[in-house]
Amino acid sequence: MLRALSLTLALGLIAIVDAALAQTTPETPMAFTVAESATDRELQALLDGGDQTIYAAGKITPGTTKRFRDFVTAKRITQARVYFDSSGGSVVEGMELGSAIRELHFNTDVGAAVDSGEEAHSMCASACAYSYAGGESRFLNKGSGKLGIHQFSGDRKKAATSETQAVSGLIVAYLTEMGVDAKAFTLAAMTEPDSILWLAPDVAEQLGFVNNGKLPTQAEIQLVNMAPVLVLSQIRYDRKVTVGFGCSRARVIMDVGVDNPRDMPRDLRRLTSAYFELDGQVALMKRGIGAAEINGAEVHIAREIDEETQMRLLKTGTMDAWLETGGLYRWGGPIDLKDAHEKMGDFFQQCASGQTITSAAPPRSAPGPSGLHELVFIDMRPGKDNASILFIDRPTIRRTGTMAQVAAYTAGVAAGAPFYAVSSYEVDCAGVRTKKRTYLSTKEGEALESVQGIWEMAMPATNDHFVLQLACGTAEITRENTIRTADVFATLRRFIEKKMYEKDYGEK
């Protein structure tokens, strides 16, 4: 977004906002250091989820972002928490630095490499607050330094009103993109340039400036083996917890997955118990090695939940999943349920009543380009009762910077019944992530329902990773793997009717 500004406008904005800094205490340009001793490494692994510690101290000036990128490259840092100690500087450069931090998926905090006394004397104020907002996880507590905001101001005689308004719009758009409530800008605008509004940790969290390492819980209906499942997921700085609620014969099955490859147990032969805590109260305890299982990079705990437990979940703020192996420590992770109570209640009620569980209303037809389609073969899974084929549609690939979009088509058989689907992918080439909306359709391409997914890492050797490589232009497309057709669904029907399923499942 910031890169889209013209150079002339950007330089003009910098001149406006930097003029306000003349009244502040002189400060050396921001410099970066990294804590890399053996003791630092041990503490980072234990307390910061493995993040390396970067200290950023000094004034934010034009060129700070480039120096930061060069520093990260030279030190080969791939995972970090940036501690700020700065009274501010250039607002535009501060937002550029924040955008770079977000692009690198780094986290932020307020602190200094050396602090005197029992209280933290470090600060992150003015333009620094915008850099701080770039962290994916943004930490602030009573032991941190201070986070402050105020009104930006320039030389009123030189700054045109239109340019000042442009800066205001730029700041609001940036804060929104970073996940900060636009009310933060309103509060800043109400604070004179020569004053600072220091944000208490709880206020900063309410404004979205601070998330203390956790993103909001996402809740949506997904299709798993062609059956609707309510999926809740929450990403924290050191792990991800996913809860899937399935329905079978009016019974609710809950499967909780905890993903933290840094410290997850690799061997469950010593597992003594697995259980949940609902707002601190133990529930659904099972003992022995069968109490949980490892599935790829996740540990899963599955339980059937009765009506009483369902009612407890609808009153639970935070649910923790825990494993114990007889040692001093337990392992697991929490997920916030409060914002998902309504969707959980609807799912439980529909499951108990035998109603069909659906997602949002679908469009009239599945997405896809008109004219000639160039289908690139991705995957085929043969089988009698469960099989599928997957193509991406090359003309639908659209790239903007490190982001891309592409449509994919799937046809197959699940539990003996044919199905057709179109997936509209969003692809983050830099973050190696994909997000898709899947449209189930008839064999003619008329949409039946749609399911919106969330951002997921595209793990190597998976279909999502192959889609990402093709969409981002990092994989070669060969003629042998390409089919050209004016009717995608005719091709999909042929796969089902002629190639594999004419005898048993053909649709005449």
ChimeraX attribute file (.defattr): number of C-alpha atoms within 10 A of each C-alpha:
attribute: neighborCount
match mode: 1-to-1
recipient: residues
	/A:1	10
	/A:2	14
	/A:3	9
	/A:4	7
	/A:5	11
	/A:6	10
	/A:7	10
	/A:8	8
	/A:9	13
	/A:10	17
	/A:11	13
	/A:12	16
	/A:13	21
	/A:14	19
	/A:15	18
	/A:16	25
	/A:17	22
	/A:18	24
	/A:19	18
	/A:20	18
	/A:21	22
	/A:22	10
	/A:23	9
	/A:24	12
	/A:25	7
	/A:26	11
	/A:27	14
	/A:28	11
	/A:29	15
	/A:30	22
	/A:31	15
	/A:32	17
	/A:33	15
	/A:34	19
	/A:35	14
	/A:36	13
	/A:37	9
	/A:38	9
	/A:39	9
	/A:40	14
	/A:41	17
	/A:42	13
	/A:43	16
	/A:44	19
	/A:45	14
	/A:46	12
	/A:47	11
	/A:48	18
	/A:49	18
	/A:50	19
	/A:51	22
	/A:52	23
	/A:53	25
	/A:54	24
	/A:55	24
	/A:56	23
	/A:57	24
	/A:58	21
	/A:59	23
	/A:60	28
	/A:61	20
	/A:62	19
	/A:63	13
	/A:64	20
	/A:65	22
	/A:66	13
	/A:67	15
	/A:68	18
	/A:69	15
	/A:70	12
	/A:71	17
	/A:72	19
	/A:73	11
	/A:74	9
	/A:75	11
	/A:76	9
	/A:77	16
	/A:78	12
	/A:79	16
	/A:80	23
	/A:81	26
	/A:82	26
	/A:83	27
	/A:84	30
	/A:85	26
	/A:86	27
	/A:87	26
	/A:88	27
	/A:89	28
	/A:90	26
	/A:91	28
	/A:92	27
	/A:93	24
	/A:94	27
	/A:95	26
	/A:96	24
	/A:97	26
	/A:98	27
	/A:99	25
	/A:100	19
	/A:101	25
	/A:102	20
	/A:103	15
	/A:104	20
	/A:105	18
	/A:106	23
	/A:107	28
	/A:108	29
	/A:109	28
	/A:110	30
	/A:111	25
	/A:112	21
	/A:113	16
	/A:114	9
	/A:115	12
	/A:116	9
	/A:117	6
	/A:118	7
	/A:119	11
	/A:120	17
	/A:121	16
	/A:122	23
	/A:123	24
	/A:124	27
	/A:125	26
	/A:126	27
	/A:127	28
	/A:128	31
	/A:129	25
	/A:130	28
	/A:131	29
	/A:132	32
	/A:133	29
	/A:134	31
	/A:135	29
	/A:136	27
	/A:137	25
	/A:138	24
	/A:139	23
	/A:140	24
	/A:141	16
	/A:142	11
	/A:143	11
	/A:144	19
	/A:145	22
	/A:146	23
	/A:147	29
	/A:148	22
	/A:149	28
	/A:150	24
	/A:151	21
	/A:152	24
	/A:153	18
	/A:154	20
	/A:155	13
	/A:156	11
	/A:157	7
	/A:158	10
	/A:159	17
	/A:160	13
	/A:161	11
	/A:162	9
	/A:163	14
	/A:164	19
	/A:165	11
	/A:166	14
	/A:167	22
	/A:168	16
	/A:169	13
	/A:170	18
	/A:171	18
	/A:172	19
	/A:173	15
	/A:174	22
	/A:175	22
	/A:176	15
	/A:177	14
	/A:178	21
	/A:179	17
	/A:180	24
	/A:181	18
	/A:182	16
	/A:183	14
	/A:184	21
	/A:185	20
	/A:186	13
	/A:187	13
	/A:188	19
	/A:189	16
	/A:190	12
	/A:191	16
	/A:192	14
	/A:193	19
	/A:194	13
	/A:195	13
	/A:196	17
	/A:197	17
	/A:198	16
	/A:199	18
	/A:200	15
	/A:201	20
	/A:202	15
	/A:203	13
	/A:204	21
	/A:205	19
	/A:206	14
	/A:207	18
	/A:208	21
	/A:209	29
	/A:210	27
	/A:211	24
	/A:212	20
	/A:213	19
	/A:214	20
	/A:215	17
	/A:216	14
	/A:217	18
	/A:218	17
	/A:219	23
	/A:220	20
	/A:221	23
	/A:222	21
	/A:223	18
	/A:224	11
	/A:225	10
	/A:226	13
	/A:227	14
	/A:228	20
	/A:229	23
	/A:230	24
	/A:231	23
	/A:232	22
	/A:233	22
	/A:234	19
	/A:235	19
	/A:236	20
	/A:237	20
	/A:238	19
	/A:239	20
	/A:240	21
	/A:241	25
	/A:242	22
	/A:243	22
	/A:244	21
	/A:245	22
	/A:246	21
	/A:247	21
	/A:248	12
	/A:249	9
	/A:250	15
	/A:251	16
	/A:252	21
	/A:253	16
	/A:254	19
	/A:255	16
	/A:256	24
	/A:257	25
	/A:258	26
	/A:259	22
	/A:260	21
	/A:261	15
	/A:262	11
	/A:263	15
	/A:264	16
	/A:265	18
	/A:266	11
	/A:267	11
	/A:268	18
	/A:269	10
	/A:270	13
	/A:271	20
	/A:272	18
	/A:273	19
	/A:274	27
	/A:275	21
	/A:276	22
	/A:277	17
	/A:278	20
	/A:279	15
	/A:280	12
	/A:281	10
	/A:282	14
	/A:283	16
	/A:284	15
	/A:285	13
	/A:286	17
	/A:287	14
	/A:288	15
	/A:289	16
	/A:290	14
	/A:291	19
	/A:292	24
	/A:293	17
	/A:294	16
	/A:295	10
	/A:296	9
	/A:297	13
	/A:298	20
	/A:299	23
	/A:300	22
	/A:301	24
	/A:302	19
	/A:303	18
	/A:304	15
	/A:305	16
	/A:306	11
	/A:307	13
	/A:308	8
	/A:309	14
	/A:310	16
	/A:311	13
	/A:312	12
	/A:313	20
	/A:314	17
	/A:315	14
	/A:316	18
	/A:317	16
	/A:318	15
	/A:319	21
	/A:320	21
	/A:321	24
	/A:322	20
	/A:323	24
	/A:324	20
	/A:325	19
	/A:326	11
	/A:327	9
	/A:328	6
	/A:329	8
	/A:330	14
	/A:331	15
	/A:332	23
	/A:333	21
	/A:334	21
	/A:335	24
	/A:336	21
	/A:337	25
	/A:338	16
	/A:339	13
	/A:340	17
	/A:341	16
	/A:342	12
	/A:343	17
	/A:344	22
	/A:345	15
	/A:346	12
	/A:347	24
	/A:348	23
	/A:349	16
	/A:350	16
	/A:351	19
	/A:352	15
	/A:353	11
	/A:354	14
	/A:355	11
	/A:356	9
	/A:357	17
	/A:358	18
	/A:359	16
	/A:360	11
	/A:361	11
	/A:362	16
	/A:363	13
	/A:364	12
	/A:365	16
	/A:366	22
	/A:367	17
	/A:368	19
	/A:369	12
	/A:370	10
	/A:371	10
	/A:372	13
	/A:373	20
	/A:374	18
	/A:375	22
	/A:376	23
	/A:377	19
	/A:378	19
	/A:379	14
	/A:380	14
	/A:381	10
	/A:382	13
	/A:383	13
	/A:384	13
	/A:385	15
	/A:386	15
	/A:387	19
	/A:388	20
	/A:389	19
	/A:390	21
	/A:391	24
	/A:392	27
	/A:393	23
	/A:394	19
	/A:395	16
	/A:396	18
	/A:397	17
	/A:398	16
	/A:399	17
	/A:400	8
	/A:401	10
	/A:402	13
	/A:403	17
	/A:404	21
	/A:405	20
	/A:406	24
	/A:407	26
	/A:408	24
	/A:409	24
	/A:410	20
	/A:411	26
	/A:412	26
	/A:413	21
	/A:414	17
	/A:415	11
	/A:416	14
	/A:417	12
	/A:418	22
	/A:419	19
	/A:420	25
	/A:421	25
	/A:422	25
	/A:423	24
	/A:424	21
	/A:425	23
	/A:426	23
	/A:427	29
	/A:428	23
	/A:429	20
	/A:430	13
	/A:431	15
	/A:432	19
	/A:433	19
	/A:434	23
	/A:435	20
	/A:436	22
	/A:437	17
	/A:438	25
	/A:439	25
	/A:440	25
	/A:441	22
	/A:442	16
	/A:443	17
	/A:444	15
	/A:445	21
	/A:446	18
	/A:447	22
	/A:448	17
	/A:449	19
	/A:450	24
	/A:451	20
	/A:452	17
	/A:453	20
	/A:454	15
	/A:455	13
	/A:456	15
	/A:457	14
	/A:458	22
	/A:459	12
	/A:460	10
	/A:461	8
	/A:462	12
	/A:463	14
	/A:464	22
	/A:465	18
	/A:466	19
	/A:467	24
	/A:468	25
	/A:469	17
	/A:470	20
	/A:471	27
	/A:472	24
	/A:473	14
	/A:474	11
	/A:475	12
	/A:476	8
	/A:477	13
	/A:478	9
	/A:479	9
	/A:480	8
	/A:481	11
	/A:482	18
	/A:483	15
	/A:484	15
	/A:485	14
	/A:486	13
	/A:487	14
	/A:488	22
	/A:489	20
	/A:490	13
	/A:491	16
	/A:492	24
	/A:493	21
	/A:494	15
	/A:495	17
	/A:496	23
	/A:497	18
	/A:498	14
	/A:499	11
	/A:500	17
	/A:501	22
	/A:502	14
	/A:503	10
	/A:504	11
	/A:505	17
	/A:506	16
	/A:507	13
	/A:508	5
